[in-house]
């Protein structure tokens, strides 16, 4: 996934956008946008355990 942080040119005042492929999330400040990206990246990079077949059968 490609993640970009940029200042929005379409709105009045300072507004920042985080673009994740074709999805866009707007923020009031650059700091908020960059904090969101840090949280997103840490969650994406966190270890994830895939369920085993027994968990599927029990559910």
ABEGO torsion letter per residue (X at the ends): XBBBBBBBAABBEBBBBBBBEABBBBBABAAAAAAAAAAAAAAAABBBBBBBAAAAAAX
